Amino acid sequence: MTDYLQTAIDAARKAGQLLRDNFGKPLDVNAMEAHDIKLELDVRTQELITNHILGLCPDHAIYGEEGITGNQEGEFQWIVDPIDGTVNYFYAVPHFCISIALRQHGKIILGVIYDPMRDELWSVRAGEVPNLNGRPCAVSKRNKLSDAIVSVGFSKSISTMESGVSLFEKMVFSVRKCRTFGSAALDMAYVATGRFDAYIEKSVSLWDVAAGIILVEAAGGRVEIKPREEAPDKYSIIASSGNVDLGI
């Protein structure tokens, strides 16, 4: 598993270099949707990650935002979000990341989240202490809601955005500050590092949060994730320190 973690770290850093090289430059758009953007660079970044991982682990599978490849029924499946925060990236907002997780027989066994603009890399193996740039990290010890910083994510459908607005309105009067930064994986990394006390979103994909799940839990936090019955492959999630009663 040590080799697998290093594989994920190396893939994330290679992808990060590609994203830094293209940041702020004209970008080819594959799809411009009402509340989302799909870039050609998303596809190219996932291809880079895929080639690196499968070049070393040819019997593994990739399950990513930009497509799947390999034997999805096999023992090992890599869960990849090549650019988590694509809209930020397109608008040259330097808040986005690469998220890579590996699960074995359905259980997540490692995770890597890399912010290439700040050169911050979170990594964790199952059963071990997570770290940020080689230093151990842990969730916040704050226990008062009024002291908390909470991130509320807004999904892409009208119904989930409406519920997100309602939740944001409730939280903004209860906590120190509410934030909505546009990268689920970084929000979870911030929970694992004690920067945020919680991250809440009504509808996310597994590749958005897979690495964050193991990171937050290994850092001493709590993750509640539930499939959405009306939206296949979508989940609602609450990732928190576990030390604050969010009242939801």
Secondary structure, DSSP 8 states (H G I E B T S, - for coil): -HHHHHHHHHHHHHHHHHHHHHTTS---EEEEETTEEEEHHHHHHHHHHHHHHHHH-TT-EEEETTEEES-TTSSEEEEEEEEETHHHHHTT-S--EEEEEEEETTEEEEEEEEETTTTEEEEEETTS--EETTEE--------GGG-EEEE---SSHHHHHHHHHHHHHHHTTSSEEE--S-HHHHHHHHHTTS-SEEEEEEE-HHHHHHHHHHHHHTT-EEEEEE-TTSTT-EEEEEE-SSS----
